[in-house]
Amino acid sequence: MNYADIKFPDIQDGEGIRVALYVSGCHFHCKECHNKEAWDFNFGKKFTEDTIEEILNLLRKPYVQGLSLLGGEPLEPANQEGILPLLKRMKEELPEKDVWCWTGYSFDTDILAKMYPQNEVTQQLLSYIDIMVDGQFEIENKLTDLAFRGSTNQRKIDVKKSLEKQEMVRLQFGDEQKYEARKPKIMYFETFKKSDKVLTKQNKNNTIPVKFNPIDIFDEKSEEQKQIIEQNVKETIAAKNID
């Protein structure tokens, strides 16, 4: 196995201060991947016993929380065999440190359903991994300020609990709410009429045509007010971020 880079200290790829290993080799070739040079399995340097010692020495620092595996693709079969000796030693010598792994494979359909039952190396490897972020990077779902992932389709998974239950146990990144509720809520006038909300000015792009009977709605208004309303029956009303 080759590796593209070892980053230390790393505070972007997982929680706390970490050591990040970027392996070489990936067949997914995601559109606008930020690490295209690592698609090549021959890119970078040979991963050797000296490399393992280098990583373990960094992990021994008391303020380091754990190891992050990225790529490239850590779960390419050849890379699994290369990473396994590192994780074995890490968990034997530093069991308190955690392991995060990023993969383009789907955890439930590719890893749990296919790789894990058929491959002893995958079984051993997963026993040492705590958190997995799965799914290929999708440029159409990219957001620049996502926590620990590049696109909203990617999922955070508790590997140990998933193996115990033999089904995917998904965790929250902590920033889902601000991205899942990005679209404004549209409120038709009949709904608005029944609420206690105050109508505010909205951007024209967020408006929709609404027809209503102004006399019914403003039945206690003056005749002058009714005439003004009648001249503007084809109003548009939009409500944004109304609970």
Number of C-alpha atoms within 10 A of each C-alpha: 19 22 26 25 16 18 15 15 13 19 14 14 21 25 16 14 18 26 25 26 22 23 31 30 27 22 12 15 17 16 12 10 17 10 14 16 17 24 21 15 21 15 17 17 14 15 17 14 11 10 15 16 14 12 20 19 10 17 21 15 9 8 11 18 19 24 27 25 24 23 27 31 27 26 25 20 13 14 22 18 16 18 19 17 13 18 22 16 14 24 16 9 12 15 12 11 17 20 23 24 26 27 24 23 18 16 25 16 11 12 20 20 14 12 17 18 11 12 12 10 14 19 16 15 19 22 14 19 20 16 21 24 26 21 19 20 23 16 14 10 12 14 13 9 10 15 17 17 23 19 20 19 14 21 19 22 23 17 25 18 14 16 16 10 10 13 14 19 17 16 13 9 15 9 11 12 9 8 11 9 10 9 9 12 14 17 17 17 19 12 9 17 12 8 9 7 11 8 11 9 10 13 9 10 7 14 17 15 12 15 13 12 11 17 15 8 12 13 11 10 10 9 12 9 13 16 12 11 16 13 10 10 14 12 14 16 21 23 23 16 10 10 6
